[in-house]
Amino acid sequence: MSVRSTDTGQGLRHTFATELANADVSVYALMKLLGHESMVTSQRYVTAAGTETRTAAAQNKLYDLLAEER
């Protein structure tokens, strides 16, 4: 059995950061929430938060569970 990045804490952390970036959270707020020392590191999430990222994230089965709760 292989472990995919989406099955790890890092994968969840990345998804959390991407969702915040998609919600237009400031780079400074991302930096503080993620514990980054540099805003350059946090800026990567904002840059990656384009349409392709949202499309790929929507394919995650966890989103079906979240949609049911809303």
C-alpha positions in Angstrom: 0.0 0.0 0.0 1.4 3.4 -1.0 0.9 6.6 0.8 -0.2 9.5 -1.3 0.4 13.1 -0.3 -3.3 13.6 0.1 -3.2 10.9 2.8 -0.7 12.8 5.0 -0.8 15.7 7.3 1.2 17.7 4.8 -1.5 17.0 2.2 -4.2 18.3 4.5 -2.0 21.3 5.4 -1.6 22.1 1.7 -5.3 21.8 1.0 -6.0 24.1 4.0 -3.6 26.7 2.7 -4.9 26.4 -0.8 -8.5 26.9 0.4 -7.5 30.0 2.4 -5.7 31.4 -0.7 -8.8 30.7 -2.8 -10.9 32.6 -0.2 -8.6 35.7 -0.7 -7.0 35.4 2.7 -4.0 37.8 2.7 -0.5 36.4 2.3 0.4 37.8 5.7 -2.5 35.8 7.3 -1.4 32.7 5.5 2.1 33.1 6.7 1.0 33.4 10.3 -1.5 30.6 10.2 1.0 28.2 8.5 4.0 29.3 10.7 6.1 30.3 7.7 9.0 32.6 8.4 8.8 34.2 5.0 5.9 35.6 3.0 7.6 34.3 -0.1 6.8 30.7 1.1 3.2 31.6 1.7 2.9 33.4 -1.7 3.3 30.1 -3.4 -0.1 29.1 -2.3 -1.7 32.3 -3.6 0.1 31.9 -6.9 -1.1 28.2 -7.2 -4.7 29.0 -6.3 -5.8 29.4 -9.9 -8.6 27.6 -11.7 -6.6 24.4 -12.2 -6.0 24.1 -8.5 -9.6 24.5 -7.7 -10.6 22.0 -10.3 -8.1 19.5 -9.0 -9.2 20.1 -5.4 -12.9 19.6 -6.3 -12.1 16.1 -7.4 -11.1 15.2 -3.8 -13.8 13.0 -2.3 -13.6 14.9 1.0 -15.4 17.8 -0.7 -18.5 15.6 -1.1 -18.6 15.2 2.7 -18.1 19.0 3.2 -20.9 19.8 0.8 -23.3 17.5 2.7 -22.6 19.4 5.9 -23.5 22.8 4.4 
